[in-house]
């Protein structure tokens, strides 16, 4: 075929319309632009993106699977809300998954891992944008788990963090917890550098539990 030698983009790898819509809606939920129990009307979203309702429905179904959207009878899609009990359970699951991941990762960590994690700490410390705090927080944590080489575990951790990222942003904002988070991150990194996986796992678990306790203490209105 004459065209075979030409450089062409891989359109199969390009995001679909529903991917783009899902990403925008996810960002709006995580950032708090869309708040708990806010309706997401398919007609409005379709008009906004100038598409039919089919990719909008696909995007909302994906967000429903991620726990960010709930379909209610006679209401359609709404942003999910969580009670204190549900949030506590998710933070507990996060602590278990992530402490196990870091325990598995420590023996395989390299100088490149430490340099990357330390650079993220420095960027976090210098950052004043709350939205970037949550993003850098995930970058730091995920960097320390990558060397575990557990793709399925990483996907579980990512999905759990996606569900509570808006609450992590809220916790950092309301409690002004960025300085505490930075010092705890550096202590976890120091344990990793020392090759002490058990200490790193314990410090990480305490860090996550402390974040939940700080969130609970600073929530403006307790979920019921």
Secondary structure, DSSP 8 states (H G I E B T S, - for coil): -GGGGS----GGGS--HHHHHHHHHHHHHHHTSS-TT-EE-HHHHHHHHT--HHHHHHHHHHHHHTTSEEEETTTEEEE----HHHHHHHHHHHHHHHHHHHHHHHTT--HHHHHHHHHHHHHHHH---HHHHHHHHHHHHHHHHGGG--HHHHHHHHHHHHHHHHHHHHHHHHHTTHHHHHHHHHHHHHHHHTT-HHHHHHHHHHHHHHHHHHHHHH-SS---
